[in-house]
């Protein structure tokens, strides 16, 4: 009796223990899902697209290529196809289908291995979101826990929506919307019965049933799905047969990366990070729509020209370049080439600082000097080889005029004159203008005038700064993103660039006229472009190869665009140097503009703003005047002498007539726009020597005097 009671006691204790363990296990499964479920993973990664104003997608950023949609936008027959195929009792179970589990366990035991799954849609979702694909009992336990948690927290419709947006459809595509667009070039809301069944059939084995690689298998699988829909009474037999009788009807739209847009996309991503503080990881999961400012044709033309090796002269392979073009009215980036054969994520040369050489002179010297009110384009400045505070700049051609106008110094890119002028206006004063242009520098030496900077400036900032001359002296923050929408298509960012007045309109117009001459007749005359263009070249000496060029630049603007072009090597050493100078980026820029002009005619001339005075063309004084003299009787009472000299085409030249005197010659008259002067009355017994000197009223400078002639009654010579 005692033994029987003991056995009964231990049996009851064992049953109680098992009951407690069961209760604990059930509680763990019921409530432990919260420890498996990661709330962050419930927000599905979505593809960010970069597109033009016309809606053309030029770039995609993603971890998983997905376009989330609501369940309401997915047709009922598509939902039913997935439920009939993957989980017929979806609306009846609480996350786990015990009937299916029992069947799967039985078959696993028979096979002595994990051979059959019994996962519900909820379990599949839990596995895909939170777990791995390992076929272990521990993973299945966690899957069940997570599934129960999802069922307790979300409605069936929400779970189905998450599932249809999360599931993989092959070829790098996730979610029903992205799959529908890729396979059929339509939104999921427009899927037919046959198309929805095809997509539902892919879930089991996306690669094995791929309609692209295995169309026959895909068709067979689609038909199986349609039969399942008939079995579950979602469709009638006739509809099933009609759908099975259709072809696959594919309209494949795989996204091909656009090499011509890679540099621009990279710049837009940088701007998203700098201005809107969006990291690459956030962009790759956030599902944003970014409307960029790119002008596709301009970008494509720049890309094609960057493939032309002749534009990139170097002693060895590897010469690189950068080109950026802004719409000068709005400040939007129209084109951006970050290098040759650029791939997204590489070094973006549009935003890399380089020494600008003489291209900085209009920004750091001549523009600020004319803003003082003490200088205008025809003001004379020193052009001598001289040491200034221990710094001795030299002109590239070794020629010095002694004094030269700002106009001439600019178009001929005279270094000595630029340094003298910078010293005269003061380095802090010049740097303040660079700050206003968005190019703050740390340097404090006179080498600033020649672009000799410790860090340099970026092509983007150079284009942005030159834009001020084209726009009445106003600069604007360049922008590559017009607007940005979140995954709910709500506008979250809109471009609102700031405008800053830097130069007076008159100064800006004067610079436009001078820089136009630099392109027509000065250092920027290389290449050919038939329409309006103003600009300045720049080059820097190579630090390791005497006489070679390290960086070559052209910066300028047309009536519509502002631009900057840089050419050079990423790394400069004694085995990497350019074989030509700034003519290379100048020719490249003009080639891009010429091709653009061939497609859509560009403006032929700059229009002078109404509130400024035009800048007269420079006066070139004659250097070899031949003077002749004679005398005649002017009636009965007096004698007159006549001086006549070589005629000039420019009637703005003033000729000063001098008579030689002991000590100091005397100016006896002047003539404007003519080549003759009459001395009357001419003394009867006079015998004097005369000469003519041309005078430039723009620069207040005399030129080279003519030969001397002697007038007398006896002879004239």
Buried (B, 14 or more C-beta within 10 A) or exposed (E): EEEEEEEEEEEEEEEEEEEEEEEEEEEEBBEBBEEBBEEEEBEBBBBBBBBBEEEEBBBBBBEBBBBBBEBEEBBEBBBBBBBBBBBBEBEEBEBBBEEBBEEBEEBBEEEEEBEBBBBBBBBBBBBBBBBEEEEEEEBBBBBBBBBBBBBEEBEBEEBBBBBBBBBBBBBEBBBBBBBBBBBBEBBBBEBBBBBBBBBBBBBEEBEEBBBBEBBEBBBEBBBBBBBBBBEBEBBEEEBBEBBBEBEBEBEEEEBEEBEBBBBBBBBBBBBBBEBBEBEBEBBBBBBBBBBBBBBBBBBBBBBEBBEEEEBBBBBEEEBBBBBBBBBBBBBBBBBBBBBBEBEBEEBBBBBBBBBBBBBBBBBBBBBBBBBEEEBBBBBBBBBBEEEBEEBEBEBBEEEBBEBBBBBBBBBBBBBBBBBBBBBBBEBEBBBEBBEBBBBEBEBEBBBBBBBBBEEBBBBBBBBBBBBBBBBBBBBBBBBBBBBBBBBEEEEEBEBEEEEEBBBBBBBBBBBBBBBBBBBEEBBBBBBEBEBBBBBBBBBBBBEEBEEBBBBBBBBBBBBBBBBBBBBBBEEBEEEBBBEBBBBBBBBBBBBBBBBBBEEEEBBEEBEEBEEBEEBEEBBBBBEEBEBBBEBEEBEEEEBBBBBBBEEBEBEEBBBBBBBEEEEEBEEBBBBEEBBEBBBEEBBEEBEBBBBBBBBBEBBEBEBEBBEBBBBBEEEBE
